[in-house]
Amino acid sequence: MAHGDITHIDIPVTDLAAAQGFYSTLFGWQISAPPGFEDYPMWRAPNQISGGGLAPRDGEFTQPRSYVEVDEIDDTLALVVANGGTVTRPKSEITPTSWWAAFRDPDGNDVGLYQGITEV
């Protein structure tokens, strides 16, 4: 992935098992939770390219959120703030080589950021 690519989409749900059944039946998505992320089942579309996760709905996370790959989350969040956006989730570790964050743009849209190291 490159800076600016859409990496995945999270869908907020209240019942993970029911959502897994719904989306796998509706779209033919393969859905499974990776080891260590049992509360975050990941989905993959039949094209084997598109994907994302089913995440627990909370007071802040109520609508689907697209994630954009960036070279450096800290730099991107600084640009968000400098250009009138608001950081809603600070940079957080997913694994030792990947991180995520979220922001709200000046129009109120919730967007996620993803930074990962693919080569070690």
C-alpha positions, -999 to +999 in steps of 0.1 A: +000+000+000+011+035-006+004+069+011-032+078+003-045+043-004-077+032+013-067+002+034-100-011+049-134-001+063-146-007+099-183-013+104-197-007+139-219-034+152-237-043+185-236-081+181-204-095+164-218-130+158-250-117+142-231-093+121-207-120+109-237-141+098-254-112+082-225-099+061-212-133+051-246-143+039-253-109+022-220-104+004-202-137+006-175-122+028-150-145+046-150-134+082-127-145+110-109-131+140-071-132+138-053-146+169-051-119+195-080-099+180-110-121+190-132-090+194-124-077+160-134-102+133-119-092+099-138-095+066-124-101+031-145-096+000-146-122-027-121-101-048-096-109-020-085-072-021-112-053-002-116-058+035-120-044+070-134-053+104-165-055+124-159-034+155-179-029+187-202+001+184-197+028+211-208+063+217-182+078+193-180+050+167-215+048+152-209+050+114-186+030+090-151+044+089-127+042+060-090+040+068-063+057+047-027+045+046-002+073+055+036+074+057+035+089+092+004+093+114+019+119+136+027+142+106-008+136+092-025+144+125-006+176+127-019+185+092-054+176+103-053+201+132-035+228+112-063+226+085-093+227+108-099+190+116-101+174+150-082+143+163-108+119+177-084+089+184-047+095+189-021+072+174-024+038+189-005+006+184-021-024+166+010-045+165+047-035+170+048-026+133+014-010+127-006+019+142-040+036+137-057+069+146-089+087+136-099+123+130-130+143+121-127+167+091-141+202+091-174+188+077-178+163+105-167+132+085-149+105+106-118+091+088-092+066+101-055+065+094-033+035+092+005+033+093+023+000+088+057-013+081+056-039+054+093-045+051+115-054+081 
